[in-house]
Amino acid sequence: MSDTRIIHGNSLELFSTLNSRSVDLIISDPPYNLGKDYGNNHDLKGFAEYLDFSRMWLSQAHRVLKPTGSIYVFMGVRFISYLYDIMDRDLGMFFNSWICWHYTQGIGKKIGFSPRHDDVLLFNKSQKFTFNLDAVRVPQKYYRARNNMRGANPGDVWKFSHVHYCNENRQDHPTQKPEGLMERMVLASSNEGDLVIDPYAGSGTTLRVCQQLNRNCVGFELNPDYVKMTKERLSKPFRGFDSIDERMERVPFDLRDKSIREDYLKNHTKWFLERHNGSIERFQQAVKELYGDTPNLGDSQASEPSLFDRVRPDTSQRQGLRPSEKTDISRSNERLPV
Ligand SMILES: C[S@@+](CC[C@H](N)C(=O)[O-])C[C@H]1O[C@@H](n2cnc3c(N)ncnc32)[C@H](O)[C@@H]1O
C-alpha cells in the first residue's frame, strides 16, 4: 500500500520541507520555458532567469536525494544541455542515461521537421544506485535457447504515444505524460515502500503510478486546480495504466514447440503485461494469429477482472507509519515524514 499526497505550493519553497538524503527517486517534469499556459502560471522567463530557477531546484533535488538515489528530468532541446551541465559539473552527479521519448503524434511543421521526441536525463547521486533491470525488461523478438527470455534491456529510446483526448484517463492539463513512461522510471529506480518526489506534479501522473506500484510519493504543484485534479485522479478505481510500450505485446517468433510455448506465454503475461488494461486480450489475439491457438495464460487470464479493477484501499491505513505520519492527501504544507 502506498502513501501518496499532493501539496499545493512553489517547489522552491516546498523542497526546503524535505530532509537531506531522505528521497529515493525524483521524477521531475518542470515547465520547459516554452510559454505554455498552466492556468495560474505562465511558462516564460528570461534565459538567465530560467537557468537560475533550474539551478535552484536542481540543487535542492540533489540535497534531498539519498546517496543511492536517482533523478529523471524531462526537458526540451533548448535547455537540456544546460541542465546536463548543472547536474554534471556544478552538482557532481553521475550521468546514467539520456532517454529519448519518441511519440507518434504531434504538431506538423510546414518548414522543417515535425518534432517527435522529448528528452529525459537520468542522473545518479553516486555510483552505487538502485536499478532493477528485471522489472523493466522487454520481450525478445525471437525464442532462442541462448537468449535471455526474461527479456531485453529496453534501451534509451522509449516509444509511447501521448494520452489521447478520447482516453478515459485524459486530464485537462496541457502536458500530461503517459503513465507508461513514469511506470518504467519508478520500477527501474525505486523499490516498494521507497519515497518518490515529483516537484512539478501537473495532473498527477507520477503520483498515480506510485500509488499503483506501492511507492510513497509526494507531489508539489503551483496551480490549485491541478492539485484538485490530482486528488480526484488518485481516488478513481484503477483500470490499468493508460499506455504501454508496444514491444510488451509482441509474441516471440520461433516458439513452435507447443510445450515450450505454453510455458513461455504464461510467464510473458506475468512479466510484461501486468497492470495494462486490454494488453492481454491483444496479446492473445497476436498469439492466435501467429501460432493458431489460444493460449492458456494461467493466473493472468484476460477474463480475470481482479488485475484491473483494483481500487487502492484508504492510504491512511498504510502499515509501518506512525499515527502522526499517516497520510491524508487533503492536508498540505505540513512537515513531511522523511
Ligand atoms: C510540464 S507540467 C507537469 C506535467 C506532469 N508530468 C503530468 O504528467 O501531468 C509542469 C507543471 O509544473 C507546475 N509548476 C510550474 N512552476 C512551478 C513551481 N515553481 N512549483 C510547483 N509547480 C510548478 C505547472 O503548473 C505545471 O502543472
The ligand as an SDF file (V2000), in Angstrom:
LIG
                    3D

 27 29  0  0  0  0  0  0  0  0999 V2000
    5.2450   20.0060  -17.5320 C   0  0  0  0  0  0  0  0  0  0  0  0
    3.9720   20.1680  -16.3470 S   0  0  0  0  0  0  0  0  0  0  0  0
    3.9840   18.5900  -15.4910 C   0  0  0  0  0  0  0  0  0  0  0  0
    3.0780   17.5790  -16.1630 C   0  0  0  0  0  0  0  0  0  0  0  0
    3.0010   16.2600  -15.4080 C   0  0  0  0  0  0  0  0  0  0  0  0
    4.2060   15.4960  -15.5670 N   0  0  0  0  0  0  0  0  0  0  0  0
    1.8150   15.4300  -15.8730 C   0  0  0  0  0  0  0  0  0  0  0  0
    2.0060   14.2840  -16.3620 O   0  0  0  0  0  0  0  0  0  0  0  0
    0.6920   15.9030  -15.7870 O   0  0  0  0  0  0  0  0  0  0  0  0
    4.6900   21.2640  -15.1990 C   0  0  0  0  0  0  0  0  0  0  0  0
    3.7970   21.6450  -14.0200 C   0  0  0  0  0  0  0  0  0  0  0  0
    4.5740   22.4160  -13.0980 O   0  0  0  0  0  0  0  0  0  0  0  0
    3.7390   23.3870  -12.4940 C   0  0  0  0  0  0  0  0  0  0  0  0
    4.6460   24.4360  -11.9610 N   0  0  0  0  0  0  0  0  0  0  0  0
    5.2450   25.4570  -12.6320 C   0  0  0  0  0  0  0  0  0  0  0  0
    6.0750   26.1280  -11.8130 N   0  0  0  0  0  0  0  0  0  0  0  0
    6.0020   25.5350  -10.6060 C   0  0  0  0  0  0  0  0  0  0  0  0
    6.6440   25.7440   -9.3480 C   0  0  0  0  0  0  0  0  0  0  0  0
    7.5410   26.7300   -9.1780 N   0  0  0  0  0  0  0  0  0  0  0  0
    6.3410   24.9120   -8.3140 N   0  0  0  0  0  0  0  0  0  0  0  0
    5.4460   23.8960   -8.4690 C   0  0  0  0  0  0  0  0  0  0  0  0
    4.8190   23.6470   -9.6300 N   0  0  0  0  0  0  0  0  0  0  0  0
    5.0910   24.4400  -10.6890 C   0  0  0  0  0  0  0  0  0  0  0  0
    2.8030   23.8280  -13.6100 C   0  0  0  0  0  0  0  0  0  0  0  0
    1.5900   24.3620  -13.0890 O   0  0  0  0  0  0  0  0  0  0  0  0
    2.5920   22.5150  -14.3810 C   0  0  0  0  0  0  0  0  0  0  0  0
    1.3960   21.8710  -13.9690 O   0  0  0  0  0  0  0  0  0  0  0  0
  1  2  1  0
  2  3  1  0
  2 10  1  0
  3  4  1  0
  4  5  1  0
  5  6  1  0
  5  7  1  0
  7  8  2  0
  7  9  1  0
 10 11  1  0
 11 12  1  0
 11 26  1  0
 12 13  1  0
 13 14  1  0
 13 24  1  0
 14 15  1  0
 14 23  1  0
 15 16  2  0
 16 17  1  0
 17 18  1  0
 17 23  2  0
 18 19  1  0
 18 20  2  0
 20 21  1  0
 21 22  2  0
 22 23  1  0
 24 25  1  0
 24 26  1  0
 26 27  1  0
M  CHG  2   2   1   9  -1
M  END
$$$$
